[in-house]
Amino acid sequence: MDQPAWKGSPAIIGEHDAAQQRQMPNLASIDLNLLVDLEALLQYRNVTHAAQHVGRSQPAMSRALSRLRGLFDDDLLVRGSSGLVRTPLAECLAKMLPSVLKALRDMLTRSFARSDMRWKATIAMPDHQALIVLPRLLPRLHECAPHLDIVTDPLLEGALRRLEQGDIDLAVGQIGTAPPGFLRRKLYADRFACLLRHDHPALEQEWSIGTFAALRHASIASDSNDRFGQVYDGLVKLGLSDHHPIAFSNVLTAAVVIAATDLVLVVPHRVASRIAAMLPLTVMDPPVELAPYDVALIWHERSHRDLEHRWLRHEIAAAARARPEWAEDEIKRGRD
């Protein structure tokens, strides 16, 4: 069967290849200033007026028009009875240019508003820190950035590596110092407290080291970066806890169990107060001195200057500083 006459024609193939090359320009060779010139030319349809608008000379704008005609392989502006008129391609470009140039200007000035676009921030924080920070943070974010999705990761294992690689954006925890390449901001200081059910028999006795040491203890199973493990290990070394505590995966599960048993759990004081406001539990100071600690926010320098990242860090710090309603209730109960 004979092939169509156009198939295999060198002239047709050459035109096809040339059309493909025009469709795939080398962006590295294009002067973006030409787009600004094109916008003015298509708006004013007058070389002199367009030149005045962008601060160029009339000869420079004429040269720009010549380059644009070569770039688009189109006359763009042709003479009419009352001046220059736009070609069909120029009409299409006139509709496209405003949004294209706005996107470029926003990209260069970073003025795009995250409040108008969906974005996500992943924060690594243990569940007990999330219990303190999120109830105050999320309402603030919902009001200021309704399109922001917050994803929390309870594991701090490998947090520094994940921050560097961009797998997570921020980490919250008992992070003492920031290594080179990382930055740290203190959110608040806290101390430790004991949680017992409100009618625990130990509360009818003198709250002493002996009473505390005789109790069956609970602990939170966590990775090596978490202060909980260090606290429990310290209690064992002091002889104040058994060597085989009942381990729980998270604080809330442990608290629910403690409310129905004679177990005792050592947790940060803010966490203890928050949980005691929800469950029939009593907060007691440990009968032994445990070193206080700082809760900090840490991030990698790769995102340090990012405007949205900076804004989110500020919101987290503000939420951590705010005194929640359950803390106010605790102060009132103490005064009463």
Secondary structure, 3 states (H helix, E strand, C coil): CCCCCCCCCHHHHHHHHHHHHHHCCCHHHCCCHHHHHHHHHHHHCCHHHHHHHHCCCHHHHHHHHHHHHHHHCCCCEEEECCEEEECHHHHHHHHHHHHHHHHHHHHHHCCCCHHHCCEEEEEECCHHHHHHHHHHHHHHHHHHCCCEEEEEECCCCCHHHHHHHCCCCEEEECCCCCCCCEEEEEEEEECEEEEEECCCHHHHCCCCHHHHHHCCEEEECCCCCCHHHHHHHHHHHCCCCCCCCEEECCHHHHHHHHCCCCCEEEEEHHHHHHHHCCCCEEEECCCCCCCCEEEEEEEEHHHCCCHHHHHHHHHHHHHHHCCCHHHHHHHHHHHC
